């Protein structure tokens, strides 16, 4: 026997009065109008109760943390505004690096160009940067090449990991490494077709509960803190503690920004939540 879902119960409850009226169309000519009004009110009350219960169930699933599941990052903590990270990037020393150029616009923004290396080209942040409770975001694009155009290496307390975009042939996305498994072979591994010369938005959040990464405002990976060992591939060491690199690819970076997270429970400042409906639809497909 099929068990009805909440939604199916609602549909059945709404449809039954119409089915009764259709099946008894001839008899309905002699029924007082108030009987139909009373019947409709009765079914409507049942439907409202079922829908309310369903909504309450869904809300509870999103907000109840007693099960140990990771709550969506947008709902954890609050934060200040993003501030630009400028003037303290330098080329990282991988050996075989391609040229790196940093160009400034009239508005003061920086466009960082990293030409293809043999095999890696990257940049390193020389300024202060927190180990915990922060977000970093940027835009990156692949100008030419067929491998990762951005691998963001960042600190997680005393550990580090990298959010890799476009690796292993051009379409792999994931966090490297988790429990010794790199971005191509762990639970965060996904595949996406990246367009050449298109800017993609990247965001990384490290808070007390998890490491969370977004691509074009779509949540791509969530790694709970304390449940896994985080590390980087040895090739990415020149980016420590914070850097961005590519692999045999010509890529560009812009709008690199960061913000510290306010973990005070009494604050009422809302977090910044960005939604890109087109990107979510693309990810769903």
C-alpha positions as CSV (number, residue, x, y, z in Angstrom):
1,X,0.0,0.0,0.0
2,X,1.4,3.4,-1.0
3,X,2.1,5.9,1.8
4,X,1.0,9.4,0.8
5,X,3.4,12.3,1.3
6,X,2.3,15.5,2.9
7,X,2.0,17.2,-0.5
8,X,-0.1,14.2,-1.9
9,X,-2.4,14.4,1.2
10,X,-3.0,18.1,0.5
11,X,-3.8,17.4,-3.2
12,X,-6.2,14.6,-2.3
13,X,-7.9,16.8,0.3
14,X,-8.4,19.6,-2.1
15,X,-9.7,17.3,-4.9
16,X,-12.2,15.2,-3.0
17,X,-15.0,17.9,-2.8
18,X,-14.8,18.4,-6.6
19,X,-14.9,14.6,-7.2
20,X,-18.0,14.3,-5.0
21,X,-19.8,17.1,-6.7
22,X,-18.9,15.6,-10.2
23,X,-20.0,12.1,-9.2
24,X,-23.3,13.4,-7.8
25,X,-24.0,16.1,-10.2
26,X,-27.7,15.3,-10.6
27,X,-28.3,15.1,-6.8
28,X,-26.5,18.4,-6.3
29,X,-29.5,20.2,-7.8
30,X,-31.6,19.5,-4.7
31,X,-28.8,20.0,-2.1
32,X,-28.9,23.4,-0.2
33,X,-26.0,25.7,-1.1
34,X,-24.9,26.0,2.5
35,X,-24.0,22.3,2.5
36,X,-21.4,22.9,-0.2
37,X,-20.0,25.9,1.7
38,X,-19.7,23.9,4.9
39,X,-18.1,21.0,3.1
40,X,-15.6,23.2,1.4
41,X,-14.7,24.9,4.7
42,X,-14.2,21.5,6.3
43,X,-11.8,20.3,3.5
44,X,-10.0,23.6,3.5
45,X,-9.4,23.4,7.2
46,X,-8.0,19.9,6.9
47,X,-5.7,21.0,4.0
48,X,-4.5,24.0,6.0
49,X,-3.6,21.8,9.0
50,X,-1.7,19.4,6.8
51,X,0.2,22.2,4.9
52,X,1.0,23.9,8.3
53,X,2.3,20.7,9.7
54,X,4.4,20.1,6.6
55,X,5.9,23.6,6.8
56,X,6.6,23.2,10.4
57,X,8.3,19.9,9.7
58,X,10.5,21.5,7.0
59,X,11.4,24.4,9.2
60,X,12.4,22.1,12.0
61,X,14.6,20.2,9.7
62,X,16.4,23.3,8.6
63,X,16.9,24.7,12.1
64,X,17.4,21.7,14.3
65,X,21.0,21.1,14.9
66,X,20.5,18.3,17.5
67,X,20.9,15.7,14.8
68,X,24.6,16.8,14.3
69,X,24.1,17.8,10.6
70,X,25.8,21.0,9.4
71,X,23.5,24.0,9.2
72,X,23.8,26.0,6.0
73,X,26.7,28.4,6.3
74,X,24.5,31.5,5.6
75,X,22.6,30.7,8.8
76,X,25.8,30.4,11.0
77,X,27.1,33.5,12.6
78,X,27.3,37.1,11.3
79,X,29.9,39.1,9.7
80,X,31.3,42.5,8.7
81,X,31.5,43.8,5.2
82,X,34.0,42.5,2.7
83,X,37.2,44.5,2.3
84,X,39.5,44.4,-0.7
85,X,42.8,42.5,-0.5
86,X,45.2,44.7,-2.5
87,X,48.8,45.6,-2.6
88,X,50.2,42.6,-0.8
89,X,50.1,39.9,-3.4
90,X,53.4,38.6,-4.8
91,X,54.3,35.8,-7.2
92,X,54.7,32.4,-5.5
93,X,57.9,30.5,-6.2
94,X,56.9,27.1,-7.6
95,X,59.8,26.8,-10.1
96,X,58.9,26.9,-13.7
97,X,56.4,29.7,-12.9
98,X,54.8,31.7,-15.7
99,X,54.8,35.5,-15.6
100,X,52.5,37.2,-13.1
101,X,51.3,40.8,-13.6
102,X,49.2,42.9,-11.3
103,X,47.4,45.8,-13.0
104,X,45.5,48.6,-11.3
105,X,42.5,50.4,-12.7
106,X,41.7,54.0,-12.1
107,X,39.3,53.0,-9.3
108,X,42.1,51.2,-7.5
109,X,40.9,47.7,-8.3
110,X,43.5,45.0,-9.2
111,X,43.5,42.6,-12.1
112,X,46.0,39.8,-11.5
113,X,47.1,37.9,-14.6
114,X,48.9,34.5,-14.3
115,X,50.3,33.0,-17.4
116,X,50.8,29.3,-17.9
117,X,53.7,27.8,-16.0
118,X,55.6,24.5,-16.2
119,X,53.5,23.4,-14.6
120,X,52.2,25.8,-11.9
121,X,51.9,29.6,-11.6
122,X,50.6,31.3,-8.5
123,X,50.4,34.2,-6.1
124,X,50.9,34.5,-2.3
125,X,49.4,36.9,0.2
126,X,52.0,38.6,2.3
127,X,49.6,40.5,4.6
128,X,47.9,39.5,7.8
129,X,45.1,36.9,7.5
130,X,43.1,35.0,10.1
131,X,43.2,31.3,10.6
132,X,39.6,31.0,11.8
133,X,36.2,32.6,11.3
134,X,36.6,34.4,8.0
135,X,35.4,34.4,4.4
136,X,37.4,35.1,1.2
137,X,35.8,35.7,-2.2
138,X,37.1,36.5,-5.6
139,X,36.3,36.2,-9.3
140,X,38.5,34.1,-11.7
141,X,38.4,33.1,-15.3
142,X,40.4,30.8,-17.6
143,X,41.8,32.7,-20.6
144,X,43.6,29.7,-22.2
145,X,44.4,26.2,-21.2
146,X,42.7,23.0,-20.1
147,X,43.4,22.5,-16.4
148,X,42.6,24.3,-13.1
149,X,42.5,28.0,-13.5
150,X,42.2,28.7,-9.8
151,X,43.1,26.7,-6.7
152,X,42.6,28.8,-3.6
153,X,44.8,27.5,-0.7
154,X,43.7,28.8,2.7
155,X,44.2,28.1,6.4
156,X,41.8,26.1,8.7
157,X,43.3,26.7,12.1
158,X,46.6,24.9,12.0
159,X,45.7,23.0,8.8
160,X,45.3,24.0,5.2
161,X,43.4,22.9,2.2
162,X,42.7,24.1,-1.4
163,X,39.5,24.7,-3.3
164,X,40.3,23.6,-6.8
165,X,38.3,24.7,-9.9
166,X,38.8,23.0,-13.3
167,X,41.4,20.4,-12.5
168,X,42.0,16.9,-13.9
169,X,41.2,17.7,-17.5
170,X,39.4,21.0,-17.0
171,X,36.1,20.2,-15.2
172,X,36.8,18.9,-11.8
173,X,35.8,20.9,-8.7
174,X,36.6,19.9,-5.1
175,X,38.5,20.4,-1.9
176,X,42.0,19.0,-1.7
177,X,42.8,17.1,0.4
178,X,40.4,15.4,2.8
179,X,41.8,12.5,4.9
180,X,44.6,12.2,2.3
181,X,42.3,12.1,-0.7
182,X,42.7,15.0,-3.1
183,X,40.0,16.9,-4.9
184,X,39.5,14.3,-7.6
185,X,38.7,11.4,-5.2
186,X,36.8,12.5,-2.1
187,X,33.2,13.4,-1.1
188,X,33.5,17.0,-2.4
189,X,34.4,15.9,-6.0
190,X,32.1,17.3,-8.6
191,X,32.4,18.1,-12.3
192,X,31.4,21.3,-14.2
193,X,32.0,22.6,-17.7
194,X,33.9,25.9,-17.4
195,X,33.6,28.4,-20.2
196,X,36.8,30.2,-21.4
197,X,36.9,33.9,-20.7
198,X,33.9,33.7,-18.4
199,X,34.3,35.1,-14.9
200,X,33.3,32.8,-12.1
201,X,32.6,33.8,-8.5
202,X,34.4,31.9,-5.8
203,X,33.7,32.1,-2.0
204,X,35.3,30.2,0.9
205,X,34.1,30.3,4.5
206,X,35.9,28.9,7.5
207,X,34.0,29.0,10.7
208,X,33.8,26.9,13.9
209,X,31.5,24.3,12.4
210,X,32.7,23.7,8.8
211,X,34.6,24.7,5.7
212,X,32.1,25.8,3.1
213,X,32.9,26.6,-0.6
214,X,30.6,28.3,-3.2
215,X,30.9,28.6,-6.9
216,X,28.7,31.3,-8.5
217,X,26.8,31.5,-5.2
218,X,25.9,27.8,-5.4
219,X,27.1,25.8,-2.3
220,X,29.6,23.2,-3.7
221,X,31.2,21.7,-0.7
222,X,30.7,21.5,3.1
223,X,33.3,19.8,5.3
224,X,32.4,19.5,9.0
225,X,35.2,20.6,11.3
226,X,36.8,18.0,13.6
227,X,35.6,15.1,11.5
228,X,38.3,15.0,8.9
229,X,42.0,15.7,8.4
230,X,42.6,18.5,6.0
231,X,45.8,18.9,4.0
232,X,47.2,20.1,0.7
233,X,49.1,18.4,-2.1
234,X,52.8,19.1,-1.6
235,X,52.9,20.9,-5.0
236,X,50.8,23.7,-3.4
237,X,53.3,24.4,-0.5
238,X,54.5,27.7,-2.1
239,X,50.9,29.1,-1.6
240,X,51.0,28.7,2.1
241,X,49.3,30.0,4.2
242,X,47.1,31.8,1.6
243,X,47.5,31.8,-2.1
244,X,46.0,31.2,-5.5
245,X,47.5,29.1,-8.4
246,X,46.8,27.6,-11.8
247,X,48.1,24.6,-13.6
248,X,49.5,25.0,-17.2
249,X,46.8,27.6,-17.8
250,X,46.5,31.3,-18.5
251,X,44.0,32.7,-16.0
252,X,43.0,36.1,-14.4
253,X,41.8,37.1,-10.9
254,X,39.9,40.1,-9.7
255,X,37.8,41.5,-6.8
256,X,39.7,39.5,-4.1
257,X,38.1,40.4,-0.8
258,X,37.8,39.1,2.7
259,X,35.9,39.6,5.9
260,X,36.2,38.4,9.5
261,X,33.2,36.6,11.0
262,X,31.6,37.8,14.2
263,X,30.9,34.8,16.3
264,X,29.3,36.7,19.2
265,X,25.9,35.1,19.7
266,X,24.3,38.3,20.8
267,X,24.9,40.2,17.5
268,X,21.9,40.9,15.3
269,X,23.7,42.0,12.2
270,X,22.5,39.8,9.3
271,X,25.0,37.9,7.1
272,X,25.3,38.7,3.4
273,X,23.4,36.1,1.4
274,X,23.9,36.0,-2.3
275,X,21.5,34.1,-4.6
276,X,22.0,33.4,-8.2
277,X,19.0,31.6,-9.6
278,X,20.5,30.8,-12.9
279,X,23.6,29.3,-11.3
280,X,21.4,27.2,-8.9
281,X,19.4,25.9,-11.9
282,X,22.6,25.0,-13.8
283,X,23.9,23.2,-10.7
284,X,20.6,21.3,-10.3
285,X,20.8,20.1,-14.0
